[in-house]
Amino acid sequence: MSPAATILLAIVVLVACPLAIRTSPGWTGAGRRPMRLARQLSLVGAPSLAVALLAPAGPFATILALPWASAALLATLSATRRLIADPERLRPGPRHAEDAALAFWLVGACFAVADRAGVTPFGFDPTLIRLTVIHFHVAGLVLPTAGAAAWRARPARWLEAGLAALIVGIPTTAVGFFGLTVVNWIGASLVVGGAVAVAAGHLRLALMPGVAGRGARILLGVAGGSLLLAMPFAAVYATASLVGVAGPSIAWMMIRTLCRISSRRT
């Protein structure tokens, strides 16, 4: 994995993930205390994991990654208790996306521990292990949480459908890497469709002056535009793998995306 990708992942862990963890409202009753502890532990776990990502794999890096995984476990248990206690748990809503995002965070955190320990679960290539860490933190934790926040600001049926597609598509994509190419393509297509819906939700809020301040609307526009920029790569890569043709490599997509981001900043 390139140093640039590792640095970007560290930034996601330090900035985007803590914000996502604190976005979900409604923590009352049985899940309130463990979620509060999870949020407090994540304040230590985030910088600890960021250092672990930049350190060589081994016992020291593994120990540094454990607080982050512990916080993810507490948050997932809290979400489970909240879901069980919710009398309207079968009614679709943004809370399902937020609860699923916390569970996805736990998966990503466990793979982060494995990555820092130099372990390769299921015989996966180390690069794929690191990409799994990225997948479950960015697409798994941050994206559904951001989409749920957009839904709370301006509810819409199509955005709710997009969140449902993410909840189903994220684990389906991961299952597809066990040699199930069609399953992988279905999952990737669901994630792409859900991400486009979230992007549209962000861009809609960015164009509505009464919803947030100017700075927040600029950031919403950047977030929505970034999703629309990245999703074609995911769609092309998954489709090329499905039909068995040479598509863009993961390294090429990373370099291309970084170049475009740099050109937008200059």
Secondary structure as GFF3:
##gff-version 3
##sequence-region A 1 266
A	DSSP	alpha_helix	3	11	.	.	.	ID=ss1
A	DSSP	pi_helix	12	16	.	.	.	ID=ss2
A	DSSP	alpha_helix	17	21	.	.	.	ID=ss3
A	DSSP	three_ten_helix	29	31	.	.	.	ID=ss4
A	DSSP	alpha_helix	32	54	.	.	.	ID=ss5
A	DSSP	alpha_helix	59	85	.	.	.	ID=ss6
A	DSSP	alpha_helix	94	117	.	.	.	ID=ss7
A	DSSP	three_ten_helix	121	123	.	.	.	ID=ss8
A	DSSP	alpha_helix	126	134	.	.	.	ID=ss9
A	DSSP	pi_helix	135	142	.	.	.	ID=ss10
A	DSSP	alpha_helix	143	153	.	.	.	ID=ss11
A	DSSP	alpha_helix	157	176	.	.	.	ID=ss12
A	DSSP	alpha_helix	181	206	.	.	.	ID=ss13
A	DSSP	alpha_helix	214	243	.	.	.	ID=ss14
A	DSSP	alpha_helix	250	265	.	.	.	ID=ss15
###
